[in-house]
């Protein structure tokens, strides 16, 4: 599986842009932008080159890690999927495109769409040193208008952008994204109740349009979770020195919570259960909360059943649990 830390080419490109940048000023700008996003705003708060760089330094690592985790789930469920073309909707600084390039060596063409000119400029600048993202087709424009003009792609990704558009616009945009999807559509949102709710609304709409769920759900039926519970996952990622300074953080890692949905044109061949929370391990037993095609269950492996106990101890939050064994140890 692809690692959650930024690829070397991207790290080098970001580090090169740190020279001459005031860390104090960048941290202040990143804080303002983060507050805007938390309050339901969008990338309109990013207006200058410094804003774009501060945003990328603060948010790119976590967003990249969440998209990588989601793509890893897609690869595990559909191991034969080898897309040649990518369409990155609401691409920003190109985070999802970098993640897809790392996850799928088969990708040959990268099309990116975003309305923000400074994020587009930064994405093109960061990609100049890349062997694969040196010259992407990056179109500037509002999501729906730009998407209507875009070519269809094997893999379409909308990462952390659904929440930036109005509720009335989401349905039309989702239908258009699905129309542009030859094989797989991936939507990634913050792992909040609101982010989960947005994904569930689009899930219902697109299943009615003929889509099939590949991950994380083990079925195409109604989500069995009841409020205040919601489906989300977490991905731990390392923090660089600059990242810690921008975040005013001391820990060498960050845990990004996210929700995601991967939809495919054809039904997937296998639908494993999904671990919905970190399993509770004691000396007596390991208990795992699993979403299955029969609903949410609490699976227990007692210590006296040595094989099951050892298998359950290897489960992690977000893992796919295939019948007859644990998820891949790769």
BALOBA-1460 file (C-alpha; in Angstrom, 3 decimals):
// residues 330
<rec num="1" residu="x" x="0.000" y="0.000" z="0.000"/>
<rec num="2" residu="x" x="1.123" y="3.560" z="-0.692"/>
<rec num="3" residu="x" x="2.574" y="5.387" z="2.324"/>
<rec num="4" residu="x" x="0.709" y="8.452" z="3.679"/>
<rec num="5" residu="x" x="3.681" y="10.831" z="3.767"/>
<rec num="6" residu="x" x="4.250" y="13.239" z="0.881"/>
<rec num="7" residu="x" x="6.361" y="11.932" z="-2.028"/>
<rec num="8" residu="x" x="9.969" y="13.082" z="-2.183"/>
<rec num="9" residu="x" x="9.433" y="15.266" z="-5.273"/>
<rec num="10" residu="x" x="6.594" y="17.141" z="-3.618"/>
<rec num="11" residu="x" x="8.481" y="17.562" z="-0.338"/>
<rec num="12" residu="x" x="11.446" y="18.997" z="-2.217"/>
<rec num="13" residu="x" x="9.218" y="21.397" z="-4.154"/>
<rec num="14" residu="x" x="7.537" y="22.673" z="-0.974"/>
<rec num="15" residu="x" x="10.853" y="22.970" z="0.891"/>
<rec num="16" residu="x" x="12.321" y="25.032" z="-1.956"/>
<rec num="17" residu="x" x="9.524" y="27.565" z="-1.525"/>
<rec num="18" residu="x" x="10.147" y="27.991" z="2.200"/>
<rec num="19" residu="x" x="13.222" y="30.143" z="1.624"/>
<rec num="20" residu="x" x="12.468" y="33.761" z="2.424"/>
<rec num="21" residu="x" x="9.027" y="32.923" z="3.798"/>
<rec num="22" residu="x" x="8.182" y="34.308" z="7.222"/>
<rec num="23" residu="x" x="7.041" y="31.298" z="9.266"/>
<rec num="24" residu="x" x="5.141" y="33.600" z="11.639"/>
<rec num="25" residu="x" x="3.258" y="35.262" z="8.791"/>
<rec num="26" residu="x" x="2.611" y="31.919" z="7.091"/>
<rec num="27" residu="x" x="1.302" y="30.404" z="10.345"/>
<rec num="28" residu="x" x="-1.073" y="33.354" z="10.839"/>
<rec num="29" residu="x" x="-2.354" y="33.074" z="7.265"/>
<rec num="30" residu="x" x="-2.768" y="29.297" z="7.577"/>
<rec num="31" residu="x" x="-4.767" y="29.772" z="10.800"/>
<rec num="32" residu="x" x="-7.138" y="32.232" z="9.130"/>
<rec num="33" residu="x" x="-7.644" y="29.935" z="6.153"/>
<rec num="34" residu="x" x="-8.252" y="26.935" z="8.426"/>
<rec num="35" residu="x" x="-10.869" y="28.882" z="10.411"/>
<rec num="36" residu="x" x="-12.584" y="29.861" z="7.178"/>
<rec num="37" residu="x" x="-12.807" y="26.210" z="6.111"/>
<rec num="38" residu="x" x="-14.083" y="25.117" z="9.538"/>
<rec num="39" residu="x" x="-16.770" y="27.814" z="9.389"/>
<rec num="40" residu="x" x="-18.023" y="26.484" z="6.061"/>
<rec num="41" residu="x" x="-16.078" y="28.802" z="3.757"/>
<rec num="42" residu="x" x="-13.969" y="27.779" z="0.802"/>
<rec num="43" residu="x" x="-10.830" y="28.593" z="-1.099"/>
<rec num="44" residu="x" x="-11.963" y="32.188" z="-1.661"/>
<rec num="45" residu="x" x="-9.901" y="33.085" z="1.423"/>
<rec num="46" residu="x" x="-6.770" y="32.109" z="-0.535"/>
<rec num="47" residu="x" x="-5.981" y="35.228" z="-2.551"/>
<rec num="48" residu="x" x="-2.191" y="35.553" z="-2.762"/>
<rec num="49" residu="x" x="0.835" y="33.391" z="-3.492"/>
<rec num="50" residu="x" x="1.695" y="33.459" z="0.217"/>
<rec num="51" residu="x" x="-1.839" y="32.385" z="1.120"/>
<rec num="52" residu="x" x="-1.616" y="29.466" z="-1.316"/>
<rec num="53" residu="x" x="1.761" y="28.348" z="-0.016"/>
<rec num="54" residu="x" x="0.670" y="28.651" z="3.625"/>
<rec num="55" residu="x" x="-2.416" y="26.566" z="2.832"/>
<rec num="56" residu="x" x="-0.352" y="23.938" z="1.021"/>
<rec num="57" residu="x" x="2.188" y="23.663" z="3.825"/>
<rec num="58" residu="x" x="-0.527" y="23.385" z="6.476"/>
<rec num="59" residu="x" x="-3.123" y="21.218" z="4.723"/>
<rec num="60" residu="x" x="-1.469" y="19.328" z="1.861"/>
<rec num="61" residu="x" x="0.093" y="16.610" z="4.075"/>
<rec num="62" residu="x" x="-3.200" y="15.722" z="5.787"/>
<rec num="63" residu="x" x="-5.303" y="15.919" z="2.627"/>
<rec num="64" residu="x" x="-2.765" y="13.801" z="0.753"/>
<rec num="65" residu="x" x="-2.776" y="11.194" z="3.536"/>
<rec num="66" residu="x" x="-6.590" y="10.963" z="3.524"/>
<rec num="67" residu="x" x="-6.743" y="10.568" z="-0.265"/>
<rec num="68" residu="x" x="-3.971" y="7.959" z="-0.189"/>
<rec num="69" residu="x" x="-5.842" y="5.962" z="2.472"/>
<rec num="70" residu="x" x="-8.992" y="6.102" z="0.348"/>
<rec num="71" residu="x" x="-7.134" y="5.056" z="-2.816"/>
<rec num="72" residu="x" x="-5.466" y="2.218" z="-0.909"/>
<rec num="73" residu="x" x="-8.966" y="0.964" z="-0.028"/>
<rec num="74" residu="x" x="-9.970" y="1.148" z="-3.693"/>
<rec num="75" residu="x" x="-6.880" y="-0.815" z="-4.747"/>
<rec num="76" residu="x" x="-7.546" y="-3.469" z="-2.118"/>
<rec num="77" residu="x" x="-11.151" y="-4.002" z="-3.244"/>
<rec num="78" residu="x" x="-10.427" y="-3.758" z="-7.002"/>
<rec num="79" residu="x" x="-6.836" y="-5.009" z="-7.397"/>
<rec num="80" residu="x" x="-7.132" y="-5.167" z="-11.180"/>
<rec num="81" residu="x" x="-8.036" y="-1.473" z="-11.553"/>
<rec num="82" residu="x" x="-5.334" y="0.284" z="-13.599"/>
<rec num="83" residu="x" x="-6.661" y="3.698" z="-14.681"/>
<rec num="84" residu="x" x="-4.959" y="5.552" z="-17.496"/>
<rec num="85" residu="x" x="-6.686" y="8.913" z="-17.031"/>
<rec num="86" residu="x" x="-7.470" y="11.064" z="-13.968"/>
<rec num="87" residu="x" x="-9.928" y="13.929" z="-13.560"/>
<rec num="88" residu="x" x="-9.288" y="15.918" z="-10.358"/>
<rec num="89" residu="x" x="-12.325" y="18.123" z="-9.587"/>
<rec num="90" residu="x" x="-11.642" y="21.071" z="-7.277"/>
<rec num="91" residu="x" x="-7.965" y="20.236" z="-7.521"/>
<rec num="92" residu="x" x="-6.535" y="23.173" z="-5.548"/>
<rec num="93" residu="x" x="-2.754" y="22.752" z="-5.294"/>
<rec num="94" residu="x" x="-3.003" y="19.318" z="-6.945"/>
<rec num="95" residu="x" x="-2.965" y="17.186" z="-3.792"/>
<rec num="96" residu="x" x="-5.264" y="14.420" z="-5.056"/>
<rec num="97" residu="x" x="-3.394" y="14.250" z="-8.359"/>
<rec num="98" residu="x" x="-0.128" y="13.643" z="-6.521"/>
<rec num="99" residu="x" x="-1.809" y="10.922" z="-4.470"/>
<rec num="100" residu="x" x="-3.282" y="9.251" z="-7.553"/>
<rec num="101" residu="x" x="0.063" y="9.401" z="-9.363"/>
<rec num="102" residu="x" x="1.720" y="7.594" z="-6.440"/>
<rec num="103" residu="x" x="-1.090" y="5.030" z="-6.145"/>
<rec num="104" residu="x" x="-1.480" y="4.198" z="-9.836"/>
<rec num="105" residu="x" x="1.655" y="3.980" z="-12.014"/>
<rec num="106" residu="x" x="-0.725" y="3.216" z="-14.880"/>
<rec num="107" residu="x" x="-1.958" y="6.834" z="-15.032"/>
<rec num="108" residu="x" x="-0.872" y="8.598" z="-18.210"/>
<rec num="109" residu="x" x="-3.000" y="11.765" z="-18.302"/>
<rec num="110" residu="x" x="-3.926" y="14.201" z="-15.525"/>
<rec num="111" residu="x" x="-6.737" y="16.740" z="-15.887"/>
<rec num="112" residu="x" x="-7.289" y="19.192" z="-13.027"/>
<rec num="113" residu="x" x="-10.110" y="21.705" z="-12.493"/>
<rec num="114" residu="x" x="-10.336" y="24.606" z="-10.039"/>
<rec num="115" residu="x" x="-11.562" y="28.190" z="-9.957"/>
<rec num="116" residu="x" x="-8.813" y="29.601" z="-7.722"/>
<rec num="117" residu="x" x="-6.002" y="31.148" z="-9.817"/>
<rec num="118" residu="x" x="-3.323" y="31.225" z="-7.102"/>
<rec num="119" residu="x" x="-3.866" y="27.565" z="-6.174"/>
<rec num="120" residu="x" x="-3.681" y="26.648" z="-9.859"/>
<rec num="121" residu="x" x="-0.423" y="28.592" z="-10.219"/>
<rec num="122" residu="x" x="1.031" y="26.856" z="-7.164"/>
<rec num="123" residu="x" x="0.002" y="23.413" z="-8.450"/>
<rec num="124" residu="x" x="1.737" y="24.024" z="-11.775"/>
<rec num="125" residu="x" x="4.810" y="25.362" z="-9.981"/>
<rec num="126" residu="x" x="5.016" y="22.363" z="-7.620"/>
<rec num="127" residu="x" x="4.679" y="19.941" z="-10.516"/>
<rec num="128" residu="x" x="7.564" y="21.348" z="-12.560"/>
<rec num="129" residu="x" x="10.088" y="19.047" z="-10.903"/>
<rec num="130" residu="x" x="7.890" y="15.971" z="-11.192"/>
<rec num="131" residu="x" x="8.432" y="13.305" z="-13.804"/>
<rec num="132" residu="x" x="4.673" y="12.712" z="-14.164"/>
<rec num="133" residu="x" x="2.954" y="15.954" z="-13.120"/>
<rec num="134" residu="x" x="5.230" y="18.315" z="-15.003"/>
<rec num="135" residu="x" x="2.628" y="19.348" z="-17.573"/>
<rec num="136" residu="x" x="-0.931" y="18.484" z="-16.479"/>
<rec num="137" residu="x" x="-4.045" y="19.782" z="-18.193"/>
<rec num="138" residu="x" x="-5.138" y="22.242" z="-15.485"/>
<rec num="139" residu="x" x="-8.257" y="24.193" z="-16.449"/>
<rec num="140" residu="x" x="-9.399" y="27.178" z="-14.423"/>
<rec num="141" residu="x" x="-13.149" y="27.608" z="-13.924"/>
<rec num="142" residu="x" x="-16.109" y="27.054" z="-11.625"/>
<rec num="143" residu="x" x="-16.593" y="23.361" z="-10.927"/>
<rec num="144" residu="x" x="-19.750" y="22.582" z="-12.889"/>
<rec num="145" residu="x" x="-18.937" y="24.740" z="-15.914"/>
<rec num="146" residu="x" x="-15.367" y="23.417" z="-16.140"/>
<rec num="147" residu="x" x="-16.506" y="19.845" z="-15.589"/>
<rec num="148" residu="x" x="-19.053" y="20.079" z="-18.393"/>
<rec num="149" residu="x" x="-16.203" y="20.813" z="-20.816"/>
<rec num="150" residu="x" x="-13.833" y="18.147" z="-19.453"/>
<rec num="151" residu="x" x="-13.122" y="14.793" z="-21.046"/>
<rec num="152" residu="x" x="-14.322" y="11.663" z="-19.241"/>
<rec num="153" residu="x" x="-11.682" y="9.794" z="-17.213"/>
<rec num="154" residu="x" x="-11.138" y="6.319" z="-15.800"/>
<rec num="155" residu="x" x="-10.731" y="7.770" z="-12.288"/>
<rec num="156" residu="x" x="-12.536" y="10.910" z="-11.098"/>
<rec num="157" residu="x" x="-11.661" y="12.384" z="-7.697"/>
<rec num="158" residu="x" x="-13.377" y="15.149" z="-5.710"/>
<rec num="159" residu="x" x="-11.277" y="15.754" z="-2.614"/>
<rec num="160" residu="x" x="-12.404" y="18.114" z="0.170"/>
<rec num="161" residu="x" x="-14.460" y="20.206" z="-2.251"/>
<rec num="162" residu="x" x="-18.112" y="19.103" z="-1.986"/>
<rec num="163" residu="x" x="-18.520" y="21.141" z="1.193"/>
<rec num="164" residu="x" x="-17.399" y="24.304" z="-0.635"/>
<rec num="165" residu="x" x="-20.432" y="24.430" z="-2.917"/>
<rec num="166" residu="x" x="-24.085" y="25.063" z="-2.124"/>
<rec num="167" residu="x" x="-26.435" y="22.210" z="-1.349"/>
<rec num="168" residu="x" x="-28.468" y="22.932" z="-4.476"/>
<rec num="169" residu="x" x="-25.310" y="22.755" z="-6.607"/>
<rec num="170" residu="x" x="-24.075" y="19.438" z="-5.174"/>
<rec num="171" residu="x" x="-26.681" y="17.243" z="-6.803"/>
<rec num="172" residu="x" x="-26.019" y="18.639" z="-10.275"/>
<rec num="173" residu="x" x="-22.248" y="18.448" z="-9.783"/>
<rec num="174" residu="x" x="-22.460" y="14.839" z="-8.539"/>
<rec num="175" residu="x" x="-24.510" y="13.808" z="-11.565"/>
<rec num="176" residu="x" x="-21.986" y="15.450" z="-13.868"/>
<rec num="177" residu="x" x="-19.000" y="13.855" z="-12.086"/>
<rec num="178" residu="x" x="-20.642" y="10.462" z="-12.478"/>
<rec num="179" residu="x" x="-21.304" y="11.139" z="-16.168"/>
<rec num="180" residu="x" x="-17.577" y="11.867" z="-16.596"/>
<rec num="181" residu="x" x="-16.560" y="8.666" z="-14.760"/>
<rec num="182" residu="x" x="-15.590" y="5.739" z="-16.973"/>
<rec num="183" residu="x" x="-14.827" y="3.409" z="-14.066"/>
<rec num="184" residu="x" x="-14.363" y="4.790" z="-10.539"/>
<rec num="185" residu="x" x="-15.453" y="7.947" z="-8.720"/>
<rec num="186" residu="x" x="-13.843" y="8.812" z="-5.371"/>
<rec num="187" residu="x" x="-15.248" y="11.477" z="-3.053"/>
<rec num="188" residu="x" x="-13.287" y="12.435" z="0.088"/>
<rec num="189" residu="x" x="-14.616" y="14.820" z="2.740"/>
<rec num="190" residu="x" x="-13.650" y="15.846" z="6.304"/>
<rec num="191" residu="x" x="-14.464" y="13.146" z="8.855"/>
<rec num="192" residu="x" x="-17.159" y="15.191" z="10.546"/>
<rec num="193" residu="x" x="-20.901" y="14.499" z="10.878"/>
<rec num="194" residu="x" x="-21.489" y="17.196" z="8.239"/>
<rec num="195" residu="x" x="-18.915" y="15.687" z="5.859"/>
<rec num="196" residu="x" x="-20.430" y="12.227" z="6.317"/>
<rec num="197" residu="x" x="-23.948" y="13.612" z="5.721"/>
<rec num="198" residu="x" x="-22.856" y="15.187" z="2.425"/>
<rec num="199" residu="x" x="-21.357" y="11.901" z="1.277"/>
<rec num="200" residu="x" x="-24.457" y="9.931" z="2.277"/>
<rec num="201" residu="x" x="-26.681" y="12.265" z="0.269"/>
<rec num="202" residu="x" x="-24.536" y="11.813" z="-2.849"/>
<rec num="203" residu="x" x="-24.283" y="8.064" z="-2.188"/>
<rec num="204" residu="x" x="-28.069" y="7.694" z="-2.331"/>
<rec num="205" residu="x" x="-28.314" y="9.837" z="-5.457"/>
<rec num="206" residu="x" x="-25.592" y="8.033" z="-7.400"/>
<rec num="207" residu="x" x="-26.686" y="4.513" z="-6.446"/>
<rec num="208" residu="x" x="-30.097" y="5.459" z="-7.860"/>
<rec num="209" residu="x" x="-28.217" y="6.452" z="-11.043"/>
<rec num="210" residu="x" x="-26.662" y="2.997" z="-11.351"/>
<rec num="211" residu="x" x="-23.455" y="3.328" z="-9.325"/>
<rec num="212" residu="x" x="-22.128" y="0.531" z="-7.122"/>
<rec num="213" residu="x" x="-20.272" y="1.073" z="-3.838"/>
<rec num="214" residu="x" x="-16.722" y="-0.285" z="-3.814"/>
<rec num="215" residu="x" x="-15.598" y="1.163" z="-0.458"/>
<rec num="216" residu="x" x="-15.926" y="1.649" z="2.414"/>
<rec num="217" residu="x" x="-19.422" y="0.127" z="2.504"/>
<rec num="218" residu="x" x="-19.825" y="-3.652" z="2.110"/>
<rec num="219" residu="x" x="-23.181" y="-3.166" z="0.353"/>
<rec num="220" residu="x" x="-25.248" y="-0.790" z="-1.770"/>
<rec num="221" residu="x" x="-28.052" y="-0.604" z="0.787"/>
<rec num="222" residu="x" x="-28.941" y="2.074" z="3.295"/>
<rec num="223" residu="x" x="-26.250" y="3.000" z="5.811"/>
<rec num="224" residu="x" x="-27.083" y="1.169" z="9.081"/>
<rec num="225" residu="x" x="-25.452" y="3.747" z="11.356"/>
<rec num="226" residu="x" x="-27.736" y="5.875" z="13.499"/>
<rec num="227" residu="x" x="-27.047" y="9.384" z="14.815"/>
<rec num="228" residu="x" x="-25.033" y="10.487" z="16.677"/>
<rec num="229" residu="x" x="-22.743" y="7.833" z="15.119"/>
<rec num="230" residu="x" x="-21.241" y="8.497" z="11.694"/>
<rec num="231" residu="x" x="-18.865" y="6.685" z="9.358"/>
<rec num="232" residu="x" x="-15.370" y="8.155" z="9.340"/>
<rec num="233" residu="x" x="-11.768" y="6.994" z="9.520"/>
<rec num="234" residu="x" x="-8.408" y="8.308" z="10.626"/>
<rec num="235" residu="x" x="-4.983" y="8.362" z="9.002"/>
<rec num="236" residu="x" x="-1.809" y="9.131" z="10.934"/>
<rec num="237" residu="x" x="0.836" y="11.095" z="9.066"/>
<rec num="238" residu="x" x="4.283" y="12.432" z="9.991"/>
<rec num="239" residu="x" x="4.802" y="16.155" z="10.557"/>
<rec num="240" residu="x" x="7.841" y="17.943" z="9.179"/>
<rec num="241" residu="x" x="9.521" y="20.687" z="11.171"/>
<rec num="242" residu="x" x="7.873" y="23.355" z="9.004"/>
<rec num="243" residu="x" x="4.498" y="21.639" z="9.392"/>
<rec num="244" residu="x" x="4.820" y="21.673" z="13.181"/>
<rec num="245" residu="x" x="5.779" y="25.359" z="13.151"/>
<rec num="246" residu="x" x="2.794" y="26.311" z="10.974"/>
<rec num="247" residu="x" x="0.427" y="24.310" z="13.163"/>
<rec num="248" residu="x" x="2.042" y="25.450" z="16.449"/>
<rec num="249" residu="x" x="2.200" y="21.738" z="17.267"/>
<rec num="250" residu="x" x="4.655" y="19.694" z="19.303"/>
<rec num="251" residu="x" x="3.711" y="16.137" z="18.342"/>
<rec num="252" residu="x" x="5.702" y="14.658" z="15.422"/>
<rec num="253" residu="x" x="2.501" y="13.291" z="13.868"/>
<rec num="254" residu="x" x="-1.040" y="14.310" z="13.014"/>
<rec num="255" residu="x" x="-4.226" y="12.240" z="12.828"/>
<rec num="256" residu="x" x="-6.483" y="13.264" z="9.944"/>
<rec num="257" residu="x" x="-10.132" y="12.234" z="10.225"/>
<rec num="258" residu="x" x="-11.926" y="11.775" z="6.910"/>
<rec num="259" residu="x" x="-14.964" y="10.196" z="5.267"/>
<rec num="260" residu="x" x="-14.900" y="8.799" z="1.758"/>
<rec num="261" residu="x" x="-16.942" y="6.995" z="-0.874"/>
<rec num="262" residu="x" x="-15.688" y="5.027" z="-3.879"/>
<rec num="263" residu="x" x="-18.242" y="4.180" z="-6.557"/>
<rec num="264" residu="x" x="-17.764" y="1.967" z="-9.612"/>
<rec num="265" residu="x" x="-19.598" y="1.354" z="-12.878"/>
<rec num="266" residu="x" x="-19.645" y="-2.426" z="-12.389"/>
<rec num="267" residu="x" x="-20.337" y="-4.252" z="-9.106"/>
<rec num="268" residu="x" x="-17.165" y="-5.240" z="-7.279"/>
<rec num="269" residu="x" x="-16.347" y="-8.935" z="-7.112"/>
<rec num="270" residu="x" x="-16.013" y="-9.041" z="-3.329"/>
<rec num="271" residu="x" x="-17.554" y="-6.991" z="-0.543"/>
<rec num="272" residu="x" x="-15.548" y="-7.326" z="2.673"/>
<rec num="273" residu="x" x="-16.721" y="-6.065" z="6.037"/>
<rec num="274" residu="x" x="-15.196" y="-2.794" z="7.284"/>
<rec num="275" residu="x" x="-13.728" y="-2.016" z="10.717"/>
<rec num="276" residu="x" x="-15.565" y="1.110" z="11.902"/>
<rec num="277" residu="x" x="-13.460" y="1.935" z="14.980"/>
<rec num="278" residu="x" x="-10.191" y="0.914" z="16.531"/>
<rec num="279" residu="x" x="-10.801" y="-2.563" z="18.046"/>
<rec num="280" residu="x" x="-10.889" y="-2.874" z="21.819"/>
<rec num="281" residu="x" x="-8.220" y="-5.367" z="22.901"/>
<rec num="282" residu="x" x="-8.059" y="-6.771" z="26.427"/>
<rec num="283" residu="x" x="-6.428" y="-9.839" z="27.977"/>
<rec num="284" residu="x" x="-9.778" y="-11.609" z="27.678"/>
<rec num="285" residu="x" x="-10.897" y="-10.774" z="24.139"/>
<rec num="286" residu="x" x="-10.678" y="-8.430" z="21.172"/>
<rec num="287" residu="x" x="-13.916" y="-6.734" z="20.132"/>
<rec num="288" residu="x" x="-14.261" y="-5.159" z="16.695"/>
<rec num="289" residu="x" x="-17.113" y="-3.005" z="15.393"/>
<rec num="290" residu="x" x="-17.744" y="-4.154" z="11.838"/>
<rec num="291" residu="x" x="-20.018" y="-2.906" z="9.073"/>
<rec num="292" residu="x" x="-21.189" y="-5.967" z="7.135"/>
<rec num="293" residu="x" x="-23.723" y="-6.742" z="4.425"/>
<rec num="294" residu="x" x="-25.987" y="-7.783" z="7.326"/>
<rec num="295" residu="x" x="-25.584" y="-4.493" z="9.192"/>
<rec num="296" residu="x" x="-23.275" y="-3.282" z="11.967"/>
<rec num="297" residu="x" x="-22.095" y="-6.020" z="14.323"/>
<rec num="298" residu="x" x="-19.792" y="-6.267" z="17.322"/>
<rec num="299" residu="x" x="-17.479" y="-9.187" z="16.544"/>
<rec num="300" residu="x" x="-15.660" y="-10.772" z="19.496"/>
<rec num="301" residu="x" x="-12.584" y="-13.008" z="19.422"/>
<rec num="302" residu="x" x="-11.972" y="-14.586" z="22.863"/>
<rec num="303" residu="x" x="-8.402" y="-15.202" z="23.913"/>
<rec num="304" residu="x" x="-9.067" y="-18.937" z="24.172"/>
<rec num="305" residu="x" x="-9.569" y="-18.969" z="20.396"/>
<rec num="306" residu="x" x="-5.910" y="-18.288" z="19.674"/>
<rec num="307" residu="x" x="-6.205" y="-18.029" z="15.885"/>
<rec num="308" residu="x" x="-9.165" y="-15.626" z="15.936"/>
<rec num="309" residu="x" x="-7.650" y="-13.593" z="18.783"/>
<rec num="310" residu="x" x="-4.387" y="-13.147" z="16.868"/>
<rec num="311" residu="x" x="-6.291" y="-12.240" z="13.694"/>
<rec num="312" residu="x" x="-8.461" y="-9.653" z="15.444"/>
<rec num="313" residu="x" x="-5.423" y="-8.059" z="17.091"/>
<rec num="314" residu="x" x="-4.138" y="-7.215" z="13.618"/>
<rec num="315" residu="x" x="-7.295" y="-5.317" z="12.675"/>
<rec num="316" residu="x" x="-7.072" y="-1.535" z="12.499"/>
<rec num="317" residu="x" x="-9.715" y="1.139" z="12.116"/>
<rec num="318" residu="x" x="-10.714" y="1.287" z="8.448"/>
<rec num="319" residu="x" x="-9.449" y="-2.164" z="7.478"/>
<rec num="320" residu="x" x="-11.329" y="-4.342" z="5.026"/>
<rec num="321" residu="x" x="-12.084" y="-7.724" z="6.616"/>
<rec num="322" residu="x" x="-12.308" y="-10.475" z="4.040"/>
<rec num="323" residu="x" x="-14.140" y="-13.685" z="4.784"/>
<rec num="324" residu="x" x="-11.910" y="-16.312" z="6.324"/>
<rec num="325" residu="x" x="-9.017" y="-14.080" z="7.329"/>
<rec num="326" residu="x" x="-7.564" y="-10.705" z="8.273"/>
<rec num="327" residu="x" x="-6.908" y="-7.860" z="5.866"/>
<rec num="328" residu="x" x="-3.692" y="-7.874" z="3.888"/>
<rec num="329" residu="x" x="-0.589" y="-7.317" z="6.010"/>
<rec num="330" residu="x" x="1.138" y="-5.381" z="3.263"/>
